[in-house]
Amino acid sequence: MTEPRTVTVYIDYKSPYAYLAKDLAYELESDFPVRLNWLPYDLDLADFMGSARVDDTGRVLEAQRTPHQWRRVKYSYMDCRRQARKRGLTIRGTQKIWNSQTALIGMLYAKRQGEVVLRRYNDITFERFWKRELDIEDSAVVMAVLAEAGADTAGFASYLTGEGRAELVRICRGAEEKGVFGVPSFILDGELFWGREHLPDIREMLAAPAPARAS
């Protein structure tokens, strides 16, 4: 039998666009002989969207954003909520720029424990974070999600501060060497696609015969 092709999927839990792409990526595995290779990419949101912190009512407490960046952020959330409503998902605007490294290391830990655990971890983390019900910076909270997803969490604390952090850095730098700059990003047959709007292109490639490999 022909081995399934691999689609590498880079995500970050603090990206609503990655959340919207998650289930659509799952559908690739249902419709094609393909394996999804989920990898973390730690976005530096403040670098291109500025930073801000708001209270529960939306009142701005502090901000370092230009008017252009504010317009871009407001439109992005409006657009994401519009798409989320079509699929019964909830996306609430975040109150600050989150550091998602702990949750992303949790993703790598879940991945080591199998696809079922990883999928549950992704689903729980994305859904609760975008309902403002999950603190992705709190290691105890992340560990609890891992346990709920079915992971053996005995080694997570040491992995978080040691091997896991080094692995996250290595994966992110490797992604950038491949041209990744945002999420969701997909790589199929060495070709990079940014954004869920390119999933039809990926589907078209998967429906076609795989390119011949050099011997």
N, C-alpha and C positions, 0 to 999 in steps of 0.2 A: 504493500500500500504506500501511496505517496505521503510523505510527511506533511503535516499541516504547515502552512505558511505562518510567519510570525508578524504581528502588527505590534510595534512598540508604542505604548501610550504614556505620555508624560502628563502628570496632573499635580495640582496643588489644591489642598482643601479650602484655601482662602480665595479661590477663584470661582465665581458663580458660573462662568462659562465652562469650566471643567466639570462642575456639578451637572450642568445641562447635557454635557456630552457623555457622561458615564453610562447611562442606560442604553444610549444609541451605540456605544462601543460594545456593550454586552451583546447586542443584537447581531454583531458581526460573527460572533462565535456560534450563534444559533443558525445563521444562514449560510455560513461558509466553513470549509475545513481550515480553520485558522486558530492560532493560539495568540491570546493577548498577553503581552509582556508589560505589566504595569510598573512604571517607575516614577519616582518623585522628582519634581523640579521646583526648587524654592524660589518663588517670585520675589523680586525686589520691587514691590508696588510703589513704594515712596519715590523710587528713582524716576518713574515716568508718569505717575499720577499724583505726586505730592502726598502729604500726610495730613490727617485731621483726626480729631476726637470729638464725639458728640455724646449728649446724654440720652436718656430713654425717650425724650420728647423730640429729639432731632436737633436740639439747640447746640450750636457749635461752641465747644469749650476751648479748643485751640486748633490752629490750622496753619499749614505751610503749603498753600496751593495758590496757583494763579487763577484768574477768572476762567481761562481756557480749561484748566484742569478740573475746576468745579463743574463746568458744563459737561465735560467728558464723563466724569464720575456719575453725575446725575442721570445722564442719558444711558450709561451702561446699566445702572440698576433698573431704570425704567424698562429698558429693553429686555433684560434678563427676567424681570417679574412678568412681563408680557408673555414671554415664551414659557415660563414656568407654569403660569395659569393654564395654558393649553394642555399641560400634562399632569395637573393636579399636584404640583410641587410648590413648596413655600420658600421664597427667598426674601429675607429681611436684610436691609442694608446693615453692614457692620458699623460698630461704633468707634472703631480705631483700625489702624493697620496692624494686623495680627502677625506674630511670629509663629509660623506653622512648623518649625523644624521638629519639635517633639512629636507632633502627630505624623509627620512624614517619616520619621524614624520608626514610629509605631507601624506604619504601613510596611516598611521593609521587614520588620519583625514578624508581622502577620503573614507576609509573603513566604517567609521561610517555613511557615506551618501549613502551607497548602492553599490551593485556590479557593476552597470553601471558606476558610477563615478570612482570607484576604478580601473576598467579595463582601462578606458580612461586615468586616471592618470598614471598608470603603462606604458601604451603604449607610451604616450607622453614623459614621463621622460626618459625611456630607450632609445628610438629612438634619441631624441635630444641630450642627454648626450653623446652618443657614436658617434655622428656626431660633437662633440665639439661645440654644439649650445646652451647648457644649463648649467648654473652655479647652481649646486645642493647645494651649500653652502649659497646662497643668499635667504633669507627668502621672499623678495619681488618677486623674480623670481618663487619660489616654490608656493607662493600664486597665482600668475598669472596662473600657470599651473593648480592649483586646480580650479580656476574660469573657465578656458577653458574646464576642464573636467566636468563641471556642478555642482561643489560644491558651497554651500553657505559659503563664506569665512569669514563671520562676526566674528566668534569666533576663527579663526585660530591663530592670534597673541598671545592671552592669552594661548591657548592650547599649542603652540610651546614652551613657556618658563615655563610652569607649568605642567599640567597633562600629556601632550604628552611626555615630556622628561622623566618623571617618568615611564610612561607606556613602552616606548622604552627600558629603562634599565631593567625593570621587565621581558619583553618578551625575551630579549637577555640572561639574566641570566637563565630564565626558559628553553630556548633552550639548553644552555650548560649543564644543569642538565639532559637533555634527550640525550646528546652526540653530539649535533651539534657543528661543528667546522669550517664549510665552507658553501658556497652556490654555486649552489642551493642544498638545502637539502629537502627531502620529508619524511613525516612520514605517514604510513598507517598501521592501526591495531597495533599500538605501535612499528612498525619496522622502523628503520631509513635507508634511502638511500641517499648517497651523489653523486651528479652529474647526468646530464641528461642521461648518458649512462645506468642508471638503470631504466629509464622509461619503457622499455620492461618488466622488472620484475614486476613493478607496474601494468602494463596492464594485465599481466598474473594473478596477484592476484585479480584484479578487475573482471576478467572474471570468476573466480572461486567463489563458494558460500562463503559468508562472514562467518568467524569463529563464532562459537556459543559463546554467551556472558554468563558469570556467572550470575546466578540469585541472 
